[in-house]
């Protein structure tokens, strides 16, 4: 007896695994979103996998199919936060934005970062907790180093006569002002946050204006008088 010919016209053999993979990715993201909410609300140290599972609306057993413990959730969540923050900063701290008038430059550079922090309060909790897995802070340090270099590059474009030491000091002071303002922004109620956003920019404008000027500057590679 001859073997029957294989059926044709059915779904591709790889379609079910792809569907399972997509469902798995959605479930993992659901768990990470729940972890972020619990970390932001309770703090990292007090958070538990049971609380995260409840937040996600799943059983603890389902959570453990994707993440063996709270630390694994924190590491993956931190990795995603750091990746998004890196993308945000690559669009915010650019030579093109450095050529804008100072007030517009601050809008272009700061708003995306403030919006990121506003939308992801769990990230600051992870960074501040002494119990967070060290890999989260290590990856953030890499991102932070890139941000510092980008800000120094922007300041160097706007104030080319400053020495490298002066650029570094101005960058450090700018970060200090921004971080202090951001803490007040995050602690404020929803109704007051936009006012604190404006205050962060006002403080930085007042600090930077005497150093880098307030007018737009020529794009890199063009004489500064060709505006």
C-alpha positions as CSV (number, residue, x, y, z in Angstrom):
1,X,0.0,0.0,0.0
2,X,1.4,3.4,-0.9
3,X,1.6,6.1,1.6
4,X,-1.0,8.8,1.3
5,X,0.1,12.1,-0.1
6,X,0.7,14.8,2.6
7,X,-2.2,17.2,3.0
8,X,-1.7,20.7,1.4
9,X,-3.2,24.0,2.0
10,X,-3.0,23.8,5.8
11,X,-1.4,26.4,8.1
12,X,2.4,26.7,8.0
13,X,4.1,24.3,10.4
14,X,5.7,27.2,12.2
15,X,2.6,29.2,12.9
16,X,1.6,27.5,16.2
17,X,5.0,28.1,17.7
18,X,4.9,31.7,16.6
19,X,1.5,32.2,18.2
20,X,2.8,30.6,21.4
21,X,5.9,32.8,21.3
22,X,3.7,36.0,20.8
23,X,1.4,34.9,23.7
24,X,4.5,34.3,25.9
25,X,5.9,37.7,25.1
26,X,2.6,39.3,26.0
27,X,2.4,37.4,29.2
28,X,6.0,38.4,30.1
29,X,5.3,42.0,29.4
30,X,2.1,41.8,31.6
31,X,4.2,40.5,34.4
32,X,6.9,43.1,34.0
33,X,4.2,45.9,34.0
34,X,2.8,44.4,37.2
35,X,6.2,44.3,38.7
36,X,6.8,47.9,37.8
37,X,3.5,48.9,39.4
38,X,4.2,47.0,42.6
39,X,7.8,48.3,42.9
40,X,6.6,51.9,42.4
41,X,3.9,51.5,45.0
42,X,5.6,49.3,47.7
43,X,9.3,49.7,47.0
44,X,11.5,46.9,45.8
45,X,12.4,45.4,49.1
46,X,8.8,45.1,50.3
47,X,7.5,43.8,46.9
48,X,6.9,40.0,46.6
49,X,6.2,37.7,43.7
50,X,2.8,36.9,45.2
51,X,1.9,40.6,45.1
52,X,3.2,40.9,41.5
53,X,1.2,37.9,40.4
54,X,-2.0,39.4,42.0
55,X,-1.3,42.7,40.2
56,X,-1.0,40.8,36.9
57,X,-4.1,38.7,37.6
58,X,-2.3,35.4,37.4
59,X,-1.2,32.6,39.7
60,X,2.3,32.6,41.3
61,X,2.8,29.4,39.3
62,X,2.3,31.2,36.1
63,X,4.7,33.9,37.1
64,X,7.4,31.3,37.9
65,X,7.0,29.9,34.4
66,X,8.5,33.2,33.1
67,X,10.6,34.5,36.0
68,X,12.1,32.3,38.7
69,X,12.1,35.1,41.3
70,X,11.8,38.8,42.0
71,X,15.4,39.4,41.1
72,X,14.9,38.1,37.6
73,X,11.9,40.4,37.2
74,X,14.0,43.4,38.4
75,X,16.9,42.6,36.0
76,X,14.7,42.2,33.0
77,X,12.6,45.3,33.9
78,X,15.8,47.3,34.5
79,X,17.2,46.2,31.1
80,X,14.1,47.4,29.3
81,X,14.0,50.6,31.2
82,X,17.7,51.3,30.4
83,X,17.2,50.5,26.8
84,X,14.2,52.9,26.5
85,X,16.1,55.6,28.4
86,X,19.1,55.2,26.0
87,X,16.8,55.6,23.0
88,X,15.2,58.6,24.6
89,X,18.5,60.3,25.3
90,X,19.8,59.6,21.9
91,X,17.0,61.7,20.5
92,X,17.1,64.4,23.2
93,X,20.8,65.2,23.6
94,X,21.8,65.9,20.0
95,X,24.0,68.4,18.2
96,X,20.9,69.6,16.4
97,X,19.1,70.4,19.6
98,X,22.2,72.2,20.9
99,X,21.9,74.8,18.1
100,X,18.4,75.9,19.3
101,X,17.8,78.9,21.4
102,X,18.4,78.0,25.0
103,X,14.8,77.8,26.1
104,X,13.9,75.6,23.1
105,X,17.0,73.5,23.7
106,X,15.9,72.8,27.2
107,X,12.4,71.8,26.0
108,X,13.8,69.5,23.4
109,X,16.4,67.9,25.8
110,X,14.5,67.7,29.0
111,X,10.9,67.0,28.1
112,X,11.5,63.4,26.8
113,X,13.6,62.5,29.9
114,X,11.0,64.0,32.3
115,X,8.2,62.2,30.4
116,X,10.1,58.9,30.7
117,X,10.5,59.3,34.4
118,X,6.9,60.3,34.8
119,X,5.7,57.3,32.9
120,X,8.1,54.9,34.7
121,X,8.2,55.6,38.4
122,X,9.4,52.1,39.1
123,X,12.7,52.7,37.5
124,X,13.8,55.3,40.1
125,X,12.7,52.9,42.8
126,X,14.9,50.2,41.3
127,X,17.9,52.6,41.1
128,X,17.5,53.9,44.6
129,X,17.0,50.6,46.4
130,X,20.0,49.0,48.0
131,X,18.5,45.6,47.5
132,X,18.1,45.8,43.7
133,X,20.4,43.4,41.7
134,X,23.6,45.1,40.9
135,X,23.2,44.4,37.2
136,X,20.5,47.1,37.0
137,X,22.8,49.8,38.3
138,X,25.7,48.6,36.2
139,X,23.6,48.8,33.0
140,X,22.3,52.2,34.1
141,X,25.9,53.5,34.7
142,X,26.7,52.7,31.0
143,X,23.6,54.7,29.9
144,X,24.5,57.5,32.3
145,X,28.0,57.7,31.0
146,X,26.7,58.1,27.4
147,X,24.3,60.8,28.6
148,X,27.1,62.8,30.2
149,X,29.2,62.6,27.1
150,X,26.3,63.8,25.0
151,X,25.5,66.7,27.3
152,X,29.2,67.7,27.3
153,X,29.2,67.6,23.6
154,X,26.1,70.0,23.5
155,X,27.8,72.4,25.9
156,X,31.0,72.3,23.9
157,X,29.1,73.3,20.8
158,X,27.4,76.2,22.5
159,X,30.5,77.4,24.4
160,X,33.6,76.4,22.4
161,X,35.9,78.6,24.5
162,X,35.3,76.6,27.7
163,X,38.0,74.2,28.7
164,X,37.3,70.5,29.1
165,X,37.4,71.0,32.9
166,X,34.9,73.8,32.7
167,X,32.6,71.7,30.5
168,X,32.8,68.8,32.9
169,X,32.0,71.0,35.9
170,X,29.1,72.7,34.1
171,X,27.7,69.3,33.1
172,X,28.0,68.0,36.7
173,X,26.2,71.1,38.0
174,X,23.5,70.8,35.4
175,X,22.8,67.2,36.3
176,X,22.7,68.2,40.0
177,X,20.1,70.9,39.3
178,X,18.1,68.5,37.1
179,X,18.1,65.6,39.6
180,X,17.0,67.8,42.5
181,X,14.2,69.3,40.4
182,X,13.2,65.9,39.1
183,X,12.8,64.5,42.7
184,X,10.4,67.4,43.5
185,X,8.6,66.7,40.2
186,X,8.1,63.0,41.0
187,X,7.0,63.8,44.6
188,X,4.4,66.4,43.5
189,X,0.8,65.6,42.8
190,X,-0.4,65.3,39.3
191,X,-1.9,68.8,39.3
192,X,1.4,70.4,40.3
193,X,3.8,68.4,38.1
194,X,3.7,70.8,35.1
195,X,4.6,73.7,37.4
196,X,7.7,71.8,38.6
197,X,8.6,70.9,35.1
198,X,8.7,74.6,34.3
199,X,10.7,75.3,37.4
200,X,13.3,72.7,36.4
201,X,13.8,74.5,33.1
202,X,13.8,77.9,34.7
203,X,16.5,76.9,37.1
204,X,18.7,75.4,34.4
205,X,18.1,78.4,32.1
206,X,19.3,80.7,34.8
207,X,22.3,78.6,35.4
208,X,23.3,78.0,31.8
209,X,22.4,81.4,30.2
210,X,25.6,83.2,31.3
211,X,27.7,80.2,30.3
212,X,26.3,79.1,26.9
213,X,24.2,82.1,25.9
214,X,20.5,82.2,25.1
215,X,20.4,82.6,21.2
216,X,20.4,79.9,18.6
217,X,23.9,79.0,17.2
218,X,25.1,78.0,13.9
219,X,25.0,74.2,13.1
220,X,28.3,72.3,13.5
221,X,30.7,73.0,10.6
222,X,29.3,76.5,9.8
223,X,30.8,79.7,11.0
224,X,29.0,81.0,14.1
225,X,28.1,84.3,12.3
226,X,26.2,82.6,9.6
227,X,22.8,82.3,11.4
